[in-house]
Amino acid sequence: MAEARGAAGNTDRAARRVPVQRRSRERVARILDAAADLVVEAGIEALGTRAVAARAGVPIGSLYQYFADRDEIILELVRRDTAEMDEAVARAVAALERPTMRNVVEATMRAFVGVYHHRPAFVVIWWRGRTNAAVQEFCRAHNREIAAFLFAFAQQQGMLRDGTDPVIAELAVEVGDRVFQLAFEHDLHGDERIIAEGIDLVTGYLERHTRGR
């Protein structure tokens, strides 16, 4: 799933520093954490490079060494959070002793919810803002990568009928995306009723393509 993160929404950062040393990585992490706090507290509209620098306690010039503008900060926040989602989904699916379509869907969607609770800024950026073209492009590519990962897993487990079109996984992920948007629209914790119904909805669709159905 790393390829989508590296390719989608890629901005030209050749003129800016890539954090390699520990001190630089910690400074970038501080900038991203400050931006995330501001997004959650006041929304995307309140986010600005000077406000982020002040909140992070770094000179504005130092921030510009890593990020050209607020859009690059937002995109990097999304990259960080989706990387955490990838890891959470991979762990959740790998932990299933006897994978079925239902428990794969539930494990996957619950893994996403866990990250949304831990990274509420992503909820504000994606589910409430969908802020700019780069973020939209990146998240759409990430959805396709997640779908490909889950489709390959289902195939390896012998869960799918022969000749099943991979597009079913892409559609399922996009439906899940919409479920989460509705569930988190007004509550950073998410509406559990919508989440549970969404799991049933996605499961029912995918079970139509399950071997032996």
ABEGO torsion letter per residue (X at the ends): XAAAAAABGBBBAAABBBBABAAAAAAAAAAAAAAAAAAAAAEAAABBAAAAAAAAGBBAAAAAAABABAAAAAAAAAAAAAAAAAAAAAAAAAABABBBAAAAAAAAAAAAAAAAAABAAAAAAAAAAGABAAAAAAAAAAAAAAAAAAAAAAAAAGABBBGBBAAAAAAAAAAAAAAAAAAAAABAAEBAAAAAAAAAAAAAAAAAABBGX
